[in-house]
């Protein structure tokens, strides 16, 4: 068995733990990446909305004639 590189006992436990940790790290990485992407989209949407509002206000500074 050892010739095929198959781990035994404590080795397999350690490897399993490492695999599990890698899966965890990968999913956390993916989640963070998704979060960053969403944040960026929100930022762009906000910027676009502000630009439209400023245009509608005749180029006044944001907040000058609103609310």
trRosetta pair geometry for C-beta under 8 A, 3 or more apart (Angstrom, degrees):
i j d omega theta_ij theta_ji phi_ij phi_ji
1 4 6.2 -64 -167 33 40 105
1 6 4.8 -70 173 61 90 125
1 8 7.0 88 111 -64 132 113
2 5 7.7 52 179 -74 41 18
2 6 6.9 -103 -93 56 29 75
2 8 7.3 -49 -83 -16 88 120
7 11 3.6 -137 -169 118 111 116
7 12 4.4 161 103 -68 107 69
7 14 7.8 -116 175 53 152 92
7 15 5.4 145 29 -5 164 142
8 11 5.8 53 53 40 43 116
8 12 6.3 -15 -142 -21 8 109
9 12 6.5 128 57 19 19 96
9 13 7.2 -43 146 -3 43 103
10 13 5.5 -56 -151 37 37 114
10 14 6.2 39 152 -22 69 106
11 14 5.7 -59 -151 36 29 110
11 15 6.2 25 154 -16 66 108
12 15 5.6 -53 -143 40 33 111
12 16 6.1 37 155 -23 65 105
13 16 5.8 -53 -148 35 28 112
13 17 6.4 29 152 -20 62 106
14 17 5.7 -56 -152 35 30 112
14 18 6.4 31 150 -20 65 105
15 18 5.5 -52 -148 35 34 113
15 19 6.3 36 152 -21 66 103
16 19 5.7 -52 -149 34 32 112
16 20 6.3 33 152 -19 64 106
17 20 5.7 -54 -149 36 31 113
17 21 6.3 32 152 -20 65 106
18 21 5.6 -54 -147 36 31 112
18 22 6.3 34 153 -22 65 104
19 22 5.7 -54 -150 34 30 112
19 23 6.5 33 151 -20 64 103
20 23 5.7 -53 -153 33 32 112
20 24 6.4 34 149 -20 64 105
21 24 5.5 -53 -151 36 34 115
21 25 6.2 35 151 -20 67 105
22 25 5.6 -51 -145 37 32 112
22 26 6.2 35 154 -22 65 105
23 26 5.7 -54 -148 35 29 113
23 27 6.4 23 156 -15 64 107
24 27 6.1 -61 -149 38 28 105
24 28 6.2 25 154 -17 65 108
25 28 5.8 -57 -146 39 29 110
25 29 6.1 33 153 -23 65 107
26 29 5.6 -55 -149 34 29 114
26 30 6.3 28 153 -19 64 105
27 30 5.6 -50 -146 36 34 112
27 31 6.3 37 153 -21 65 105
28 31 5.6 -53 -147 36 32 113
28 32 6.3 31 154 -19 65 106
29 32 5.9 -56 -148 36 28 109
29 33 6.2 30 153 -21 64 108
30 33 5.6 -54 -147 35 30 114
30 34 6.3 31 153 -20 64 106
31 34 5.7 -55 -150 35 30 112
31 35 6.3 32 151 -22 64 106
32 35 5.5 -53 -148 35 33 114
32 36 6.3 34 153 -20 66 104
33 36 5.8 -53 -150 34 30 111
33 37 6.4 32 151 -20 63 106
34 37 5.6 -55 -151 35 31 114
34 38 6.4 31 152 -19 65 105
35 38 5.8 -54 -150 36 31 110
35 39 6.3 33 152 -21 65 106
36 39 5.6 -53 -148 34 31 114
36 40 6.4 32 152 -20 64 105
37 40 5.8 -56 -152 35 30 111
37 41 6.5 31 151 -19 64 105
38 41 5.6 -54 -149 35 33 111
38 42 6.4 34 153 -19 66 104
39 42 5.8 -54 -151 35 31 112
39 43 6.4 35 149 -22 64 106
40 43 5.5 -52 -149 33 33 115
40 44 6.4 32 153 -17 65 104
41 44 5.8 -54 -149 37 32 109
41 45 6.2 32 153 -20 65 107
42 45 5.7 -55 -147 37 31 112
42 46 6.2 33 154 -21 66 106
43 46 5.8 -55 -150 35 28 111
43 47 6.4 30 152 -20 63 106
44 47 5.6 -53 -148 35 32 113
44 48 6.3 33 154 -20 65 105
45 48 5.7 -54 -149 36 30 112
45 49 6.3 31 153 -20 65 107
46 49 5.7 -56 -147 37 30 112
46 50 6.3 32 154 -20 65 106
47 50 5.8 -54 -149 35 29 112
47 51 6.4 31 152 -21 63 105
48 51 5.7 -54 -152 34 30 112
48 52 6.5 29 151 -17 64 105
49 52 5.7 -55 -151 36 32 111
49 53 6.3 33 151 -20 66 105
50 53 5.6 -54 -147 36 32 112
50 54 6.2 32 155 -19 66 105
50 62 5.7 -27 -156 -95 102 138
51 54 5.8 -53 -148 36 30 111
51 55 6.4 33 152 -21 63 106
52 55 5.6 -53 -150 34 32 114
52 56 6.3 31 152 -18 65 106
53 56 5.6 -57 -149 38 31 111
53 57 6.2 23 154 -14 66 110
53 62 6.5 64 99 -120 124 89
53 66 6.9 2 -177 -73 124 146
54 57 5.7 -60 -145 43 31 107
54 59 6.0 40 161 -123 90 31
54 60 6.8 -151 -148 62 70 50
54 61 7.6 -20 -122 -138 106 16
54 62 6.0 -59 -76 -71 98 78
55 58 7.9 49 175 -64 29 16
55 59 7.0 27 -110 -65 37 60
57 60 4.4 -85 135 40 116 102
57 62 8.0 149 29 -104 155 42
57 64 6.7 125 170 61 144 104
57 65 5.3 159 -144 47 114 117
57 66 7.0 -71 -85 -48 134 97
60 64 4.2 -110 153 59 123 143
60 65 5.7 70 75 -2 159 108
61 64 4.9 102 64 -40 76 118
62 66 7.5 -26 -174 16 58 135
63 66 5.8 -83 -123 47 30 105
63 67 7.6 -39 -142 38 65 110
